[in-house]
């Protein structure tokens, strides 16, 4: 679990400039129309849905709010996760006529040069409703108050839970300890101060120093 928390923290600390949004440019010269086919792809007896509108930035396109996922015909669960089976509707003619099942051209908008993380203004609000912006558990919401006495009492309660052993994982997991300290900071200074402190480095050189420093902190 310590390794899990470690990588969750690293993922949450990533900035857009540190992510490779279009990872396959060294394997293709152009983006062929066939990659925008939407439906199922079959290899022998294996049938899987293929939904490129959910990863448009991998093709150098502005990410839009994707359409609904494919609805399976049926699903069955066996005695373990390996025996879980999902069956989708598919005919060979669908793939043979793939040009009839591609994303419309008006939804394939090239990104601005130098902004590979570009998305439609509606995308992040939609994503926030159906998923999570961070993979780590959110800190406990502690209402900020103007009363210094109440802030100190709330911060001490968080520290007591750590030092008193209520949070059992903090003694062995640096990330859990960091989350507890973030809660203390949020309590004492307010959520705006915490978000500002999480901004991270602003240049490539600073990003490298920042990463090395975080590795030292976690070892």
C-alpha positions in Angstrom: 0.0 0.0 0.0 2.9 2.4 0.6 4.0 2.0 -3.0 0.3 2.6 -4.1 0.1 5.8 -2.1 3.5 6.9 -3.4 2.5 6.7 -7.0 -0.9 8.2 -6.4 0.9 11.2 -4.9 3.2 11.4 -7.9 0.3 11.3 -10.3 -1.6 14.0 -8.5 1.4 16.2 -8.5 1.9 16.0 -12.2 1.4 19.2 -14.2 0.1 19.2 -17.8 3.6 20.1 -19.2 5.0 16.9 -17.6 2.5 14.6 -19.4 3.0 13.1 -22.9 -0.5 13.4 -24.3 0.4 12.1 -27.8 2.7 9.1 -27.1 2.8 7.4 -30.5 4.2 10.0 -32.9 7.4 8.0 -33.4 5.4 5.1 -34.8 3.3 7.0 -37.3 3.8 9.8 -39.9 0.1 10.8 -40.1 -3.1 10.1 -38.3 -5.1 7.9 -40.6 -8.9 8.1 -40.7 -9.3 4.5 -39.6 -8.1 5.4 -36.1 -11.3 7.3 -35.6 -13.4 4.2 -36.1 -15.8 3.8 -33.2 -17.2 0.4 -32.2 -15.8 -3.1 -31.4 -12.6 -4.6 -32.7 -12.3 -8.4 -32.9 -9.1 -10.5 -32.9 -10.1 -14.2 -33.2 -12.5 -14.8 -30.3 -11.6 -11.6 -28.4 -13.9 -8.7 -28.9 -13.2 -5.3 -27.3 -14.8 -1.9 -27.6 -12.7 0.9 -29.2 -13.7 4.4 -28.3 -11.2 7.0 -29.6 -13.4 10.0 -28.7 -12.3 9.4 -25.1 -8.6 9.8 -25.9 -8.6 12.4 -28.7 -5.5 14.1 -27.4 -3.5 11.0 -28.2 -4.3 11.8 -31.9 -3.4 15.5 -31.5 -7.0 16.6 -31.3 -8.9 18.8 -28.8 -10.5 16.6 -26.2 -14.3 16.9 -26.3 -17.0 15.4 -24.1 -17.2 11.8 -25.3 -20.3 10.0 -26.2 -21.8 7.3 -24.0 -19.9 4.0 -23.8 -21.0 0.9 -25.7 -23.8 -1.0 -23.9 -23.0 -4.7 -23.7 -25.6 -7.3 -24.7 -25.0 -9.1 -21.4 -22.4 -9.9 -18.8 -21.6 -12.7 -16.5 -19.4 -13.0 -13.4 -17.8 -16.3 -12.4 -16.0 -17.2 -9.3 -13.2 -14.7 -9.7 -12.4 -11.6 -11.7 -10.7 -13.5 -14.5 -14.0 -15.2 -15.4 -15.9 -12.0 -15.8 -17.3 -11.9 -19.3 -19.0 -9.1 -21.3 -20.6 -9.7 -24.6 -21.0 -6.8 -27.1 -23.1 -6.7 -30.3 -20.8 -7.0 -33.4 -20.8 -8.1 -37.0 -17.9 -8.4 -39.3 -19.7 -6.0 -41.7 -19.3 -3.2 -39.1 -15.6 -3.3 -39.4 -15.6 -3.9 -43.1 -17.6 -0.7 -43.5 -15.5 1.2 -40.9 -15.9 4.5 -42.8 -19.5 4.6 -41.8 -18.5 4.4 -38.1 -15.9 7.1 -37.7 -16.0 10.3 -35.6 -17.4 13.2 -37.5 -14.9 15.5 -39.1 -16.3 18.5 -37.2 -15.3 16.8 -33.9 -11.7 16.3 -35.0 -10.2 19.7 -34.1 -6.4 19.9 -34.1 -4.9 21.2 -30.9 -3.0 24.5 -30.7 0.7 24.2 -31.2 2.4 23.8 -27.8 -0.8 23.1 -25.9 -1.2 19.2 -26.2 -3.5 19.2 -23.1 -6.1 21.4 -24.8 -9.7 20.4 -24.2 -13.2 21.8 -24.8 -14.4 24.1 -22.1 -17.2 21.6 -21.3 -14.8 18.6 -20.8 -13.4 19.1 -17.3 -16.8 20.0 -15.8 -18.2 16.8 -17.4 -15.2 14.8 -16.2 -15.6 16.1 -12.6 -19.1 14.7 -12.6 -18.3 11.2 -13.8 -14.8 10.7 -12.3 -12.1 12.2 -10.1 -9.6 14.9 -10.8 -7.2 13.3 -8.3 -6.5 9.6 -7.6 -5.7 10.1 -4.0 -8.4 10.2 -1.3 -9.5 13.8 -0.8 -8.4 15.4 2.5 -11.1 15.6 5.2 -13.1 18.8 4.6 -12.5 21.1 7.5 -14.5 24.4 7.3 -12.2 27.4 7.5 -13.1 29.8 10.3 -11.8 33.2 11.2 -11.5 32.2 14.8 -7.8 31.4 15.6 -8.8 29.5 18.6 -11.1 27.2 16.6 -8.5 26.7 13.9 -5.9 25.7 16.4 -8.2 23.3 18.1 -9.1 21.6 14.7 -5.4 21.4 13.7 -4.5 19.8 17.1 -7.3 17.3 16.6 -5.7 16.2 13.3 -2.2 16.0 14.8 -3.6 14.0 17.8 -5.1 11.5 15.4 -1.7 11.0 13.8 0.5 10.9 16.9 -2.1 8.9 18.9 -2.1 6.1 16.3 -5.7 6.6 15.1 -4.2 7.0 11.5 -2.3 3.8 11.6 -0.8 4.2 8.1 0.9 7.5 8.7 3.8 5.9 10.6 4.8 3.8 7.6 3.4 5.8 4.6 5.0 9.2 3.9 2.1 10.1 1.6 -0.5 9.6 4.3 1.5 11.7 6.6 1.7 14.4 4.0 -2.0 14.3 3.5 -2.5 14.9 7.3 -0.1 17.9 7.1 -2.1 19.2 4.2 -5.2 19.0 6.3 -3.5 21.0 9.1 -2.3 23.6 6.6 -5.8 23.9 5.1 -7.2 24.3 8.6 -4.8 27.0 9.7 -4.4 29.0 6.4 -7.5 28.2 4.4 -8.0 26.1 1.2 -6.7 28.9 -1.1 -3.3 28.8 0.6 -3.1 25.0 0.2 -3.9 25.1 -3.5 -1.2 27.7 -4.1 1.3 25.5 -2.3 0.4 22.5 -4.5 1.1 24.4 -7.7 4.6 22.8 -8.0 7.5 23.9 -10.3 7.0 26.4 -13.1 9.9 25.4 -15.4 11.6 22.2 -16.6 14.6 22.8 -14.4 12.5 23.5 -11.4 10.4 20.3 -12.2 13.6 18.2 -12.2 14.7 19.7 -8.8 11.2 19.3 -7.5 11.0 15.6 -8.5 14.5 14.8 -7.0 13.5 16.6 -3.8 10.2 14.7 -3.5 12.1 11.4 -4.1 14.5 12.3 -1.2 11.6 13.2 1.0 9.9 9.8 0.3 13.1 7.7 0.9 
